[in-house]
Amino acid sequence: MLLKKLLTSATHLFYPHLCIGCGSDLLSHKALLCLGCINELPHTSFETQPNNPIERMFIGRLKIVAATSEFYFSKGELIQSLIHDLKYNGNKEAGIYLSEMMGENLIKSGRFDNIDYLVPLPLFADKEYKRGFNQAEIICDGISNSMNTPVVTKNIERIRFTETQTKKHRTERWDNVNESFKVTDETVLINKHILLVDDVITTGATLDACAQVLNKIEGIKISIATLATATK
């Protein structure tokens, strides 16, 4: 035991494990964020609130069981940096870490019980090839670690390239993603409750377009979860 502690201390001295948020030296080799950064994460607590702002995005357009976002997304803040690091620098560890946290909160809420499958919002094939992964799948993997719920990835495809939604107005966002998805194999999802997952939600247009197609599957029930929301 003493030898193990000495080896751990020596390793930590020469290869310090730093907080990916602020760069401070961490005590735990498993942690990615220090306690200070963890306490600064802007949780929404929407998972505990019926009729929360995420659910209201879909009123009159889409029937869902429940919807939530784990964090508020603000430019220049830590959560933006972490999600950017996941999407554009391939830091899958950060995505897993945050989404495991989200999965634990989904369980505690009691509003996301009886989910049969996690379904990541698909990327256009060429975009996923260039990036090397789909960030929504990474988020699903983290949620799955916490909820012990399987991930289904090949049942719906993004069939049309869409321009970035970032600078588009609300109506333009809806038009941009219309008819962008198709179900390739509905048999696995018949009579199932799925959790449709993405990284950041702004107007809900892309998730709505995907869910509208999934909603044609017999007996399906849909809930939605994103890692962050730009709505505050």
Number of C-alpha atoms within 10 A of each C-alpha: 6 7 8 9 10 11 12 12 14 12 12 17 10 8 9 15 19 19 18 19 17 12 12 15 14 18 14 12 11 8 14 20 21 19 11 12 16 12 10 11 16 16 15 18 17 21 23 18 15 15 14 17 16 24 22 12 18 17 11 7 10 15 15 16 16 22 28 29 29 26 23 21 26 16 9 8 14 19 22 17 15 18 23 15 17 21 19 10 11 17 16 19 14 21 28 22 17 21 25 21 17 27 24 16 20 23 15 13 14 11 17 24 12 11 17 17 21 26 24 26 25 23 22 17 16 10 12 13 11 8 15 11 16 22 27 24 24 25 30 34 24 25 30 20 17 18 20 12 18 16 18 17 16 13 16 20 19 18 15 16 14 16 11 10 17 8 9 12 10 14 10 12 21 17 14 20 22 16 14 18 23 17 16 10 13 15 11 11 20 15 13 18 20 23 26 22 28 25 25 22 23 18 20 17 22 23 21 20 20 23 21 19 15 23 16 12 18 13 11 15 22 21 21 23 30 26 26 24 23 14 14 9
